[in-house]
Amino acid sequence: MNKIGWCMGIEQAGLLASKGFDYIECPLSSLPLEDDQALREKLPQYLDSPIKVQAMNLFFPQGMMVVGPQADRERIHQYVRRAGQAASHIGAKVVVLGSGRQRTIPENWERPRAEEQMLEALRWIAEEWSGNGVTLALEPLNRKESNFINSVHDAVQLVEQINSPIVQVLADFYHMDEDNEPLEALMEYKDWIAHIHIADTGRLAPGTGTYPYKRFTETLRAINYTGMISAECTLLETNKELEDSFDFMQKMIRAIQTGAG
């Protein structure tokens, strides 16, 4: 059954719980994964959260380049191993790999080399996360945020090569709209979609703009999407917009599940 959540820092968990959301999606990079002592001190905040941390995003910390000449293979390998362990311990079901800056292909670096670097990282995730109950969702980003993996099609082309149920794809309504990616891509690649992000015009709260939510919702119903849906956007009036968006997303879920609305 679909669940709805919001992308926020763990400090906002109580707020989301009070508004009725099912879960919070927190930045993975907010965890000090490369410092054992600091991680032990930080984890209770996530384990004792008033709302479940069922998804995580912002995969790599600043400065940890995944592609290009600065990519440190051993550091990346150790990081993805620790990421899987921490996410599983917290209870997250999906971890999103967006990290646009860290995966942007540098000038004079060949795309095939960048693709192989990303594939290597994804293979490590598939191996290291086996059996821990966490799925990796590779996130396409619009061309203003990265020059690499800009569509659901691009992401599927990579994860198909991994061929693991652990490595799947995220579809983000905002990024799809920014780059005019047709919603039909969701139909074409439905078997790879593990998670959904949403926003509305201007990357504001769902229900406040002109995005074609009726068609989007109908498409999710058509592909029998049963996973989580997280809002990832800017809030201008936090309390009101959370409440209004909660109602909007609840109606969206009913439409996905029953066709009503």
Rosetta blueprint (number, residue, H / E / L):
1 M L
2 N L
3 K E
4 I E
5 G E
6 W E
7 C E
8 M L
9 G L
10 I H
11 E H
12 Q H
13 A H
14 G H
15 L H
16 L H
17 A H
18 S H
19 K H
20 G L
21 F L
22 D L
23 Y E
24 I E
25 E E
26 C E
27 P E
28 L H
29 S H
30 S H
31 L L
32 P L
33 L L
34 E L
35 D L
36 D H
37 Q H
38 A H
39 L H
40 R H
41 E H
42 K H
43 L H
44 P H
45 Q H
46 Y H
47 L H
48 D L
49 S L
50 P L
51 I L
52 K E
53 V E
54 Q E
55 A E
56 M E
57 N E
58 L L
59 F L
60 F L
61 P L
62 Q L
63 G L
64 M L
65 M L
66 V L
67 V L
68 G L
69 P L
70 Q L
71 A L
72 D L
73 R H
74 E H
75 R H
76 I H
77 H H
78 Q H
79 Y H
80 V H
81 R H
82 R H
83 A H
84 G H
85 Q H
86 A H
87 A H
88 S H
89 H H
90 I H
91 G L
92 A L
93 K L
94 V E
95 V E
96 V E
97 L E
98 G L
99 S L
100 G H
101 R H
102 Q H
103 R H
104 T L
105 I L
106 P L
107 E L
108 N L
109 W L
110 E L
111 R H
112 P H
113 R H
114 A H
115 E H
116 E H
117 Q H
118 M H
119 L H
120 E H
121 A H
122 L H
123 R H
124 W H
125 I H
126 A H
127 E H
128 E H
129 W L
130 S L
131 G L
132 N L
133 G L
134 V L
135 T E
136 L E
137 A E
138 L E
139 E L
140 P L
141 L L
142 N L
143 R L
144 K L
145 E L
146 S L
147 N L
148 F L
149 I L
150 N L
151 S L
152 V H
153 H H
154 D H
155 A H
156 V H
157 Q H
158 L H
159 V H
160 E H
161 Q H
162 I H
163 N L
164 S L
165 P L
166 I L
167 V E
168 Q E
169 V E
170 L E
171 A E
172 D E
173 F H
174 Y H
175 H H
176 M H
177 D H
178 E H
179 D L
180 N L
181 E L
182 P L
183 L L
184 E H
185 A H
186 L H
187 M H
188 E H
189 Y L
190 K H
191 D H
192 W H
193 I E
194 A E
195 H E
196 I E
197 H E
198 I E
199 A L
200 D E
201 T H
202 G H
203 R H
204 L E
205 A L
206 P L
207 G L
208 T L
209 G L
210 T L
211 Y L
212 P L
213 Y H
214 K H
215 R H
216 F H
217 T H
218 E H
219 T H
220 L H
221 R H
222 A H
223 I L
224 N L
225 Y L
226 T L
227 G L
228 M E
229 I E
230 S E
231 A E
232 E L
233 C L
234 T L
235 L L
236 L L
237 E L
238 T H
239 N H
240 K H
241 E H
242 L H
243 E H
244 D H
245 S H
246 F H
247 D H
248 F H
249 M H
250 Q H
251 K H
252 M H
253 I H
254 R H
255 A H
256 I H
257 Q H
258 T H
259 G L
260 A L
261 G L
